[in-house]
Amino acid sequence: MIVIVCGLPGVGKTTLSKALAPLIDAIILSTDKIRKELIPNPTYSKKEREFVYEMLLLIAKYLHNAGKNCILDATFNREKSRNEVAKKLDLSSEQVFIVECVCQKDIIISRLENRKNDWSDADIQVYNKMAKIYEPVRGKHITADTSKNPQTTAKAVNKIIQKR
């Protein structure tokens, strides 16, 4: 199974991913971490972003083919990019779950202001830029309110996943 955990910067994707991973026995693949591992001084250009997402999907495909569940922790700000995951990984829609993280803006801003020693470089400026272009998930998905306790939210997400 592949779980896409998407949403704006600072919304709590990584925190939710870390709480959800042990519940579904999954490996977390983060675009922030992949970017920092592969590109020492990222510029966040379109070409660079495409490369990072291609690496994310390549690793996910390898792990899925090895029988491992994966959580893809990434903004996935376009509906098209979320929908392409199943196609690019040659999976059925039943094998891919989309979890959209949502949270009040004041909480997001506070998180971004207090972010330290993190793989992500996103700050309030990046959040504001991404908020203008982010396309909310329209297709079948799970909405996760990340303003709540991460373990409680992860358990609720897991319950929905297990029902499908």
MODELLER restraints for C-alpha pairs under 7 A, 6 or more apart:
rsr = mdl.restraints
at = mdl.atoms
rsr.add(forms.Gaussian(group=physical.xy_distance, feature=features.Distance(at['CA:1:A'], at['CA:69:A']), mean=4.88, stdev=0.5))
rsr.add(forms.Gaussian(group=physical.xy_distance, feature=features.Distance(at['CA:1:A'], at['CA:70:A']), mean=6.51, stdev=0.5))
rsr.add(forms.Gaussian(group=physical.xy_distance, feature=features.Distance(at['CA:1:A'], at['CA:95:A']), mean=4.87, stdev=0.5))
rsr.add(forms.Gaussian(group=physical.xy_distance, feature=features.Distance(at['CA:1:A'], at['CA:96:A']), mean=5.95, stdev=0.5))
rsr.add(forms.Gaussian(group=physical.xy_distance, feature=features.Distance(at['CA:2:A'], at['CA:69:A']), mean=5.88, stdev=0.5))
rsr.add(forms.Gaussian(group=physical.xy_distance, feature=features.Distance(at['CA:2:A'], at['CA:70:A']), mean=4.94, stdev=0.5))
rsr.add(forms.Gaussian(group=physical.xy_distance, feature=features.Distance(at['CA:2:A'], at['CA:71:A']), mean=5.89, stdev=0.5))
rsr.add(forms.Gaussian(group=physical.xy_distance, feature=features.Distance(at['CA:2:A'], at['CA:95:A']), mean=6.22, stdev=0.5))
rsr.add(forms.Gaussian(group=physical.xy_distance, feature=features.Distance(at['CA:2:A'], at['CA:96:A']), mean=4.81, stdev=0.5))
rsr.add(forms.Gaussian(group=physical.xy_distance, feature=features.Distance(at['CA:2:A'], at['CA:97:A']), mean=6.30, stdev=0.5))
rsr.add(forms.Gaussian(group=physical.xy_distance, feature=features.Distance(at['CA:3:A'], at['CA:70:A']), mean=6.21, stdev=0.5))
rsr.add(forms.Gaussian(group=physical.xy_distance, feature=features.Distance(at['CA:3:A'], at['CA:71:A']), mean=4.64, stdev=0.5))
rsr.add(forms.Gaussian(group=physical.xy_distance, feature=features.Distance(at['CA:3:A'], at['CA:72:A']), mean=6.06, stdev=0.5))
rsr.add(forms.Gaussian(group=physical.xy_distance, feature=features.Distance(at['CA:3:A'], at['CA:96:A']), mean=5.78, stdev=0.5))
rsr.add(forms.Gaussian(group=physical.xy_distance, feature=features.Distance(at['CA:3:A'], at['CA:97:A']), mean=4.69, stdev=0.5))
rsr.add(forms.Gaussian(group=physical.xy_distance, feature=features.Distance(at['CA:3:A'], at['CA:98:A']), mean=5.85, stdev=0.5))
rsr.add(forms.Gaussian(group=physical.xy_distance, feature=features.Distance(at['CA:4:A'], at['CA:71:A']), mean=5.84, stdev=0.5))
rsr.add(forms.Gaussian(group=physical.xy_distance, feature=features.Distance(at['CA:4:A'], at['CA:72:A']), mean=4.75, stdev=0.5))
rsr.add(forms.Gaussian(group=physical.xy_distance, feature=features.Distance(at['CA:4:A'], at['CA:73:A']), mean=6.44, stdev=0.5))
rsr.add(forms.Gaussian(group=physical.xy_distance, feature=features.Distance(at['CA:4:A'], at['CA:97:A']), mean=6.07, stdev=0.5))
rsr.add(forms.Gaussian(group=physical.xy_distance, feature=features.Distance(at['CA:4:A'], at['CA:98:A']), mean=4.73, stdev=0.5))
rsr.add(forms.Gaussian(group=physical.xy_distance, feature=features.Distance(at['CA:4:A'], at['CA:99:A']), mean=5.88, stdev=0.5))
rsr.add(forms.Gaussian(group=physical.xy_distance, feature=features.Distance(at['CA:5:A'], at['CA:13:A']), mean=6.01, stdev=0.5))
rsr.add(forms.Gaussian(group=physical.xy_distance, feature=features.Distance(at['CA:5:A'], at['CA:71:A']), mean=6.77, stdev=0.5))
rsr.add(forms.Gaussian(group=physical.xy_distance, feature=features.Distance(at['CA:5:A'], at['CA:72:A']), mean=5.88, stdev=0.5))
rsr.add(forms.Gaussian(group=physical.xy_distance, feature=features.Distance(at['CA:5:A'], at['CA:73:A']), mean=5.08, stdev=0.5))
rsr.add(forms.Gaussian(group=physical.xy_distance, feature=features.Distance(at['CA:5:A'], at['CA:74:A']), mean=6.43, stdev=0.5))
rsr.add(forms.Gaussian(group=physical.xy_distance, feature=features.Distance(at['CA:5:A'], at['CA:98:A']), mean=6.24, stdev=0.5))
rsr.add(forms.Gaussian(group=physical.xy_distance, feature=features.Distance(at['CA:5:A'], at['CA:99:A']), mean=4.81, stdev=0.5))
rsr.add(forms.Gaussian(group=physical.xy_distance, feature=features.Distance(at['CA:5:A'], at['CA:100:A']), mean=6.00, stdev=0.5))
rsr.add(forms.Gaussian(group=physical.xy_distance, feature=features.Distance(at['CA:5:A'], at['CA:101:A']), mean=6.98, stdev=0.5))
rsr.add(forms.Gaussian(group=physical.xy_distance, feature=features.Distance(at['CA:6:A'], at['CA:13:A']), mean=6.46, stdev=0.5))
rsr.add(forms.Gaussian(group=physical.xy_distance, feature=features.Distance(at['CA:6:A'], at['CA:73:A']), mean=6.45, stdev=0.5))
rsr.add(forms.Gaussian(group=physical.xy_distance, feature=features.Distance(at['CA:6:A'], at['CA:74:A']), mean=5.43, stdev=0.5))
rsr.add(forms.Gaussian(group=physical.xy_distance, feature=features.Distance(at['CA:6:A'], at['CA:75:A']), mean=4.77, stdev=0.5))
rsr.add(forms.Gaussian(group=physical.xy_distance, feature=features.Distance(at['CA:6:A'], at['CA:76:A']), mean=5.59, stdev=0.5))
rsr.add(forms.Gaussian(group=physical.xy_distance, feature=features.Distance(at['CA:6:A'], at['CA:99:A']), mean=6.23, stdev=0.5))
rsr.add(forms.Gaussian(group=physical.xy_distance, feature=features.Distance(at['CA:6:A'], at['CA:100:A']), mean=5.01, stdev=0.5))
rsr.add(forms.Gaussian(group=physical.xy_distance, feature=features.Distance(at['CA:6:A'], at['CA:101:A']), mean=6.08, stdev=0.5))
rsr.add(forms.Gaussian(group=physical.xy_distance, feature=features.Distance(at['CA:7:A'], at['CA:13:A']), mean=6.84, stdev=0.5))
rsr.add(forms.Gaussian(group=physical.xy_distance, feature=features.Distance(at['CA:7:A'], at['CA:75:A']), mean=4.98, stdev=0.5))
rsr.add(forms.Gaussian(group=physical.xy_distance, feature=features.Distance(at['CA:7:A'], at['CA:76:A']), mean=6.95, stdev=0.5))
rsr.add(forms.Gaussian(group=physical.xy_distance, feature=features.Distance(at['CA:7:A'], at['CA:77:A']), mean=6.88, stdev=0.5))
rsr.add(forms.Gaussian(group=physical.xy_distance, feature=features.Distance(at['CA:7:A'], at['CA:100:A']), mean=5.64, stdev=0.5))
rsr.add(forms.Gaussian(group=physical.xy_distance, feature=features.Distance(at['CA:7:A'], at['CA:101:A']), mean=5.17, stdev=0.5))
rsr.add(forms.Gaussian(group=physical.xy_distance, feature=features.Distance(at['CA:7:A'], at['CA:102:A']), mean=6.80, stdev=0.5))
rsr.add(forms.Gaussian(group=physical.xy_distance, feature=features.Distance(at['CA:8:A'], at['CA:75:A']), mean=5.82, stdev=0.5))
rsr.add(forms.Gaussian(group=physical.xy_distance, feature=features.Distance(at['CA:8:A'], at['CA:127:A']), mean=6.66, stdev=0.5))
rsr.add(forms.Gaussian(group=physical.xy_distance, feature=features.Distance(at['CA:8:A'], at['CA:130:A']), mean=6.73, stdev=0.5))
rsr.add(forms.Gaussian(group=physical.xy_distance, feature=features.Distance(at['CA:8:A'], at['CA:131:A']), mean=6.75, stdev=0.5))
rsr.add(forms.Gaussian(group=physical.xy_distance, feature=features.Distance(at['CA:9:A'], at['CA:75:A']), mean=6.98, stdev=0.5))
rsr.add(forms.Gaussian(group=physical.xy_distance, feature=features.Distance(at['CA:9:A'], at['CA:122:A']), mean=6.25, stdev=0.5))
rsr.add(forms.Gaussian(group=physical.xy_distance, feature=features.Distance(at['CA:9:A'], at['CA:127:A']), mean=5.55, stdev=0.5))
rsr.add(forms.Gaussian(group=physical.xy_distance, feature=features.Distance(at['CA:10:A'], at['CA:108:A']), mean=5.07, stdev=0.5))
rsr.add(forms.Gaussian(group=physical.xy_distance, feature=features.Distance(at['CA:10:A'], at['CA:111:A']), mean=5.99, stdev=0.5))
rsr.add(forms.Gaussian(group=physical.xy_distance, feature=features.Distance(at['CA:10:A'], at['CA:112:A']), mean=5.65, stdev=0.5))
rsr.add(forms.Gaussian(group=physical.xy_distance, feature=features.Distance(at['CA:11:A'], at['CA:101:A']), mean=6.30, stdev=0.5))
rsr.add(forms.Gaussian(group=physical.xy_distance, feature=features.Distance(at['CA:11:A'], at['CA:102:A']), mean=6.19, stdev=0.5))
rsr.add(forms.Gaussian(group=physical.xy_distance, feature=features.Distance(at['CA:11:A'], at['CA:103:A']), mean=5.88, stdev=0.5))
rsr.add(forms.Gaussian(group=physical.xy_distance, feature=features.Distance(at['CA:11:A'], at['CA:108:A']), mean=5.51, stdev=0.5))
rsr.add(forms.Gaussian(group=physical.xy_distance, feature=features.Distance(at['CA:11:A'], at['CA:146:A']), mean=6.70, stdev=0.5))
rsr.add(forms.Gaussian(group=physical.xy_distance, feature=features.Distance(at['CA:12:A'], at['CA:101:A']), mean=6.87, stdev=0.5))
rsr.add(forms.Gaussian(group=physical.xy_distance, feature=features.Distance(at['CA:12:A'], at['CA:146:A']), mean=5.85, stdev=0.5))
rsr.add(forms.Gaussian(group=physical.xy_distance, feature=features.Distance(at['CA:13:A'], at['CA:73:A']), mean=6.26, stdev=0.5))
rsr.add(forms.Gaussian(group=physical.xy_distance, feature=features.Distance(at['CA:13:A'], at['CA:101:A']), mean=6.32, stdev=0.5))
rsr.add(forms.Gaussian(group=physical.xy_distance, feature=features.Distance(at['CA:14:A'], at['CA:73:A']), mean=6.27, stdev=0.5))
rsr.add(forms.Gaussian(group=physical.xy_distance, feature=features.Distance(at['CA:15:A'], at['CA:150:A']), mean=6.68, stdev=0.5))
rsr.add(forms.Gaussian(group=physical.xy_distance, feature=features.Distance(at['CA:16:A'], at['CA:150:A']), mean=5.56, stdev=0.5))
rsr.add(forms.Gaussian(group=physical.xy_distance, feature=features.Distance(at['CA:16:A'], at['CA:154:A']), mean=6.19, stdev=0.5))
rsr.add(forms.Gaussian(group=physical.xy_distance, feature=features.Distance(at['CA:17:A'], at['CA:28:A']), mean=6.84, stdev=0.5))
rsr.add(forms.Gaussian(group=physical.xy_distance, feature=features.Distance(at['CA:17:A'], at['CA:71:A']), mean=6.75, stdev=0.5))
rsr.add(forms.Gaussian(group=physical.xy_distance, feature=features.Distance(at['CA:17:A'], at['CA:73:A']), mean=6.81, stdev=0.5))
rsr.add(forms.Gaussian(group=physical.xy_distance, feature=features.Distance(at['CA:19:A'], at['CA:150:A']), mean=6.18, stdev=0.5))
rsr.add(forms.Gaussian(group=physical.xy_distance, feature=features.Distance(at['CA:19:A'], at['CA:151:A']), mean=5.53, stdev=0.5))
rsr.add(forms.Gaussian(group=physical.xy_distance, feature=features.Distance(at['CA:19:A'], at['CA:154:A']), mean=5.76, stdev=0.5))
rsr.add(forms.Gaussian(group=physical.xy_distance, feature=features.Distance(at['CA:20:A'], at['CA:154:A']), mean=4.84, stdev=0.5))
rsr.add(forms.Gaussian(group=physical.xy_distance, feature=features.Distance(at['CA:21:A'], at['CA:27:A']), mean=6.44, stdev=0.5))
rsr.add(forms.Gaussian(group=physical.xy_distance, feature=features.Distance(at['CA:21:A'], at['CA:28:A']), mean=6.84, stdev=0.5))
rsr.add(forms.Gaussian(group=physical.xy_distance, feature=features.Distance(at['CA:23:A'], at['CA:158:A']), mean=6.88, stdev=0.5))
rsr.add(forms.Gaussian(group=physical.xy_distance, feature=features.Distance(at['CA:25:A'], at['CA:69:A']), mean=6.49, stdev=0.5))
rsr.add(forms.Gaussian(group=physical.xy_distance, feature=features.Distance(at['CA:26:A'], at['CA:68:A']), mean=6.58, stdev=0.5))
rsr.add(forms.Gaussian(group=physical.xy_distance, feature=features.Distance(at['CA:26:A'], at['CA:69:A']), mean=4.45, stdev=0.5))
rsr.add(forms.Gaussian(group=physical.xy_distance, feature=features.Distance(at['CA:26:A'], at['CA:70:A']), mean=4.88, stdev=0.5))
rsr.add(forms.Gaussian(group=physical.xy_distance, feature=features.Distance(at['CA:26:A'], at['CA:71:A']), mean=6.31, stdev=0.5))
rsr.add(forms.Gaussian(group=physical.xy_distance, feature=features.Distance(at['CA:27:A'], at['CA:69:A']), mean=6.28, stdev=0.5))
rsr.add(forms.Gaussian(group=physical.xy_distance, feature=features.Distance(at['CA:27:A'], at['CA:70:A']), mean=4.80, stdev=0.5))
rsr.add(forms.Gaussian(group=physical.xy_distance, feature=features.Distance(at['CA:27:A'], at['CA:71:A']), mean=6.08, stdev=0.5))
rsr.add(forms.Gaussian(group=physical.xy_distance, feature=features.Distance(at['CA:28:A'], at['CA:70:A']), mean=5.83, stdev=0.5))
rsr.add(forms.Gaussian(group=physical.xy_distance, feature=features.Distance(at['CA:28:A'], at['CA:71:A']), mean=4.71, stdev=0.5))
rsr.add(forms.Gaussian(group=physical.xy_distance, feature=features.Distance(at['CA:28:A'], at['CA:72:A']), mean=6.20, stdev=0.5))
rsr.add(forms.Gaussian(group=physical.xy_distance, feature=features.Distance(at['CA:28:A'], at['CA:73:A']), mean=6.81, stdev=0.5))
rsr.add(forms.Gaussian(group=physical.xy_distance, feature=features.Distance(at['CA:29:A'], at['CA:56:A']), mean=6.67, stdev=0.5))
rsr.add(forms.Gaussian(group=physical.xy_distance, feature=features.Distance(at['CA:29:A'], at['CA:70:A']), mean=6.95, stdev=0.5))
rsr.add(forms.Gaussian(group=physical.xy_distance, feature=features.Distance(at['CA:29:A'], at['CA:71:A']), mean=6.00, stdev=0.5))
rsr.add(forms.Gaussian(group=physical.xy_distance, feature=features.Distance(at['CA:29:A'], at['CA:72:A']), mean=5.05, stdev=0.5))
rsr.add(forms.Gaussian(group=physical.xy_distance, feature=features.Distance(at['CA:29:A'], at['CA:73:A']), mean=5.92, stdev=0.5))
rsr.add(forms.Gaussian(group=physical.xy_distance, feature=features.Distance(at['CA:30:A'], at['CA:72:A']), mean=6.07, stdev=0.5))
rsr.add(forms.Gaussian(group=physical.xy_distance, feature=features.Distance(at['CA:30:A'], at['CA:73:A']), mean=4.60, stdev=0.5))
rsr.add(forms.Gaussian(group=physical.xy_distance, feature=features.Distance(at['CA:30:A'], at['CA:74:A']), mean=6.07, stdev=0.5))
rsr.add(forms.Gaussian(group=physical.xy_distance, feature=features.Distance(at['CA:31:A'], at['CA:52:A']), mean=6.32, stdev=0.5))
rsr.add(forms.Gaussian(group=physical.xy_distance, feature=features.Distance(at['CA:31:A'], at['CA:53:A']), mean=6.76, stdev=0.5))
rsr.add(forms.Gaussian(group=physical.xy_distance, feature=features.Distance(at['CA:31:A'], at['CA:56:A']), mean=6.57, stdev=0.5))
rsr.add(forms.Gaussian(group=physical.xy_distance, feature=features.Distance(at['CA:31:A'], at['CA:73:A']), mean=6.53, stdev=0.5))
rsr.add(forms.Gaussian(group=physical.xy_distance, feature=features.Distance(at['CA:31:A'], at['CA:74:A']), mean=5.53, stdev=0.5))
rsr.add(forms.Gaussian(group=physical.xy_distance, feature=features.Distance(at['CA:32:A'], at['CA:119:A']), mean=5.50, stdev=0.5))
rsr.add(forms.Gaussian(group=physical.xy_distance, feature=features.Distance(at['CA:32:A'], at['CA:120:A']), mean=5.32, stdev=0.5))
rsr.add(forms.Gaussian(group=physical.xy_distance, feature=features.Distance(at['CA:33:A'], at['CA:119:A']), mean=5.53, stdev=0.5))
rsr.add(forms.Gaussian(group=physical.xy_distance, feature=features.Distance(at['CA:34:A'], at['CA:52:A']), mean=6.66, stdev=0.5))
rsr.add(forms.Gaussian(group=physical.xy_distance, feature=features.Distance(at['CA:35:A'], at['CA:52:A']), mean=5.90, stdev=0.5))
rsr.add(forms.Gaussian(group=physical.xy_distance, feature=features.Distance(at['CA:36:A'], at['CA:119:A']), mean=6.97, stdev=0.5))
rsr.add(forms.Gaussian(group=physical.xy_distance, feature=features.Distance(at['CA:60:A'], at['CA:70:A']), mean=6.45, stdev=0.5))
rsr.add(forms.Gaussian(group=physical.xy_distance, feature=features.Distance(at['CA:61:A'], at['CA:89:A']), mean=5.58, stdev=0.5))
rsr.add(forms.Gaussian(group=physical.xy_distance, feature=features.Distance(at['CA:76:A'], at['CA:82:A']), mean=5.99, stdev=0.5))
rsr.add(forms.Gaussian(group=physical.xy_distance, feature=features.Distance(at['CA:77:A'], at['CA:134:A']), mean=4.68, stdev=0.5))
rsr.add(forms.Gaussian(group=physical.xy_distance, feature=features.Distance(at['CA:77:A'], at['CA:135:A']), mean=5.78, stdev=0.5))
rsr.add(forms.Gaussian(group=physical.xy_distance, feature=features.Distance(at['CA:78:A'], at['CA:134:A']), mean=6.29, stdev=0.5))
rsr.add(forms.Gaussian(group=physical.xy_distance, feature=features.Distance(at['CA:78:A'], at['CA:135:A']), mean=5.31, stdev=0.5))
rsr.add(forms.Gaussian(group=physical.xy_distance, feature=features.Distance(at['CA:79:A'], at['CA:135:A']), mean=6.20, stdev=0.5))
rsr.add(forms.Gaussian(group=physical.xy_distance, feature=features.Distance(at['CA:79:A'], at['CA:137:A']), mean=6.21, stdev=0.5))
rsr.add(forms.Gaussian(group=physical.xy_distance, feature=features.Distance(at['CA:86:A'], at['CA:92:A']), mean=6.29, stdev=0.5))
rsr.add(forms.Gaussian(group=physical.xy_distance, feature=features.Distance(at['CA:86:A'], at['CA:93:A']), mean=6.44, stdev=0.5))
rsr.add(forms.Gaussian(group=physical.xy_distance, feature=features.Distance(at['CA:86:A'], at['CA:96:A']), mean=6.47, stdev=0.5))
rsr.add(forms.Gaussian(group=physical.xy_distance, feature=features.Distance(at['CA:97:A'], at['CA:141:A']), mean=6.61, stdev=0.5))
rsr.add(forms.Gaussian(group=physical.xy_distance, feature=features.Distance(at['CA:98:A'], at['CA:141:A']), mean=4.87, stdev=0.5))
rsr.add(forms.Gaussian(group=physical.xy_distance, feature=features.Distance(at['CA:98:A'], at['CA:142:A']), mean=6.16, stdev=0.5))
rsr.add(forms.Gaussian(group=physical.xy_distance, feature=features.Distance(at['CA:99:A'], at['CA:141:A']), mean=5.79, stdev=0.5))
rsr.add(forms.Gaussian(group=physical.xy_distance, feature=features.Distance(at['CA:99:A'], at['CA:142:A']), mean=4.66, stdev=0.5))
rsr.add(forms.Gaussian(group=physical.xy_distance, feature=features.Distance(at['CA:99:A'], at['CA:143:A']), mean=5.75, stdev=0.5))
rsr.add(forms.Gaussian(group=physical.xy_distance, feature=features.Distance(at['CA:99:A'], at['CA:144:A']), mean=6.55, stdev=0.5))
rsr.add(forms.Gaussian(group=physical.xy_distance, feature=features.Distance(at['CA:100:A'], at['CA:137:A']), mean=6.96, stdev=0.5))
rsr.add(forms.Gaussian(group=physical.xy_distance, feature=features.Distance(at['CA:100:A'], at['CA:142:A']), mean=6.17, stdev=0.5))
rsr.add(forms.Gaussian(group=physical.xy_distance, feature=features.Distance(at['CA:100:A'], at['CA:143:A']), mean=4.94, stdev=0.5))
rsr.add(forms.Gaussian(group=physical.xy_distance, feature=features.Distance(at['CA:100:A'], at['CA:144:A']), mean=5.99, stdev=0.5))
rsr.add(forms.Gaussian(group=physical.xy_distance, feature=features.Distance(at['CA:101:A'], at['CA:143:A']), mean=6.08, stdev=0.5))
rsr.add(forms.Gaussian(group=physical.xy_distance, feature=features.Distance(at['CA:101:A'], at['CA:144:A']), mean=4.81, stdev=0.5))
rsr.add(forms.Gaussian(group=physical.xy_distance, feature=features.Distance(at['CA:101:A'], at['CA:145:A']), mean=6.05, stdev=0.5))
rsr.add(forms.Gaussian(group=physical.xy_distance, feature=features.Distance(at['CA:101:A'], at['CA:146:A']), mean=6.13, stdev=0.5))
rsr.add(forms.Gaussian(group=physical.xy_distance, feature=features.Distance(at['CA:102:A'], at['CA:144:A']), mean=6.08, stdev=0.5))
rsr.add(forms.Gaussian(group=physical.xy_distance, feature=features.Distance(at['CA:102:A'], at['CA:145:A']), mean=5.11, stdev=0.5))
rsr.add(forms.Gaussian(group=physical.xy_distance, feature=features.Distance(at['CA:102:A'], at['CA:146:A']), mean=6.02, stdev=0.5))
rsr.add(forms.Gaussian(group=physical.xy_distance, feature=features.Distance(at['CA:103:A'], at['CA:145:A']), mean=5.73, stdev=0.5))
rsr.add(forms.Gaussian(group=physical.xy_distance, feature=features.Distance(at['CA:103:A'], at['CA:146:A']), mean=5.59, stdev=0.5))
rsr.add(forms.Gaussian(group=physical.xy_distance, feature=features.Distance(at['CA:103:A'], at['CA:147:A']), mean=5.51, stdev=0.5))
rsr.add(forms.Gaussian(group=physical.xy_distance, feature=features.Distance(at['CA:109:A'], at['CA:124:A']), mean=6.41, stdev=0.5))
rsr.add(forms.Gaussian(group=physical.xy_distance, feature=features.Distance(at['CA:112:A'], at['CA:123:A']), mean=5.48, stdev=0.5))
rsr.add(forms.Gaussian(group=physical.xy_distance, feature=features.Distance(at['CA:112:A'], at['CA:124:A']), mean=6.26, stdev=0.5))
rsr.add(forms.Gaussian(group=physical.xy_distance, feature=features.Distance(at['CA:144:A'], at['CA:153:A']), mean=6.58, stdev=0.5))
rsr.add(forms.Gaussian(group=physical.xy_distance, feature=features.Distance(at['CA:146:A'], at['CA:153:A']), mean=6.96, stdev=0.5))
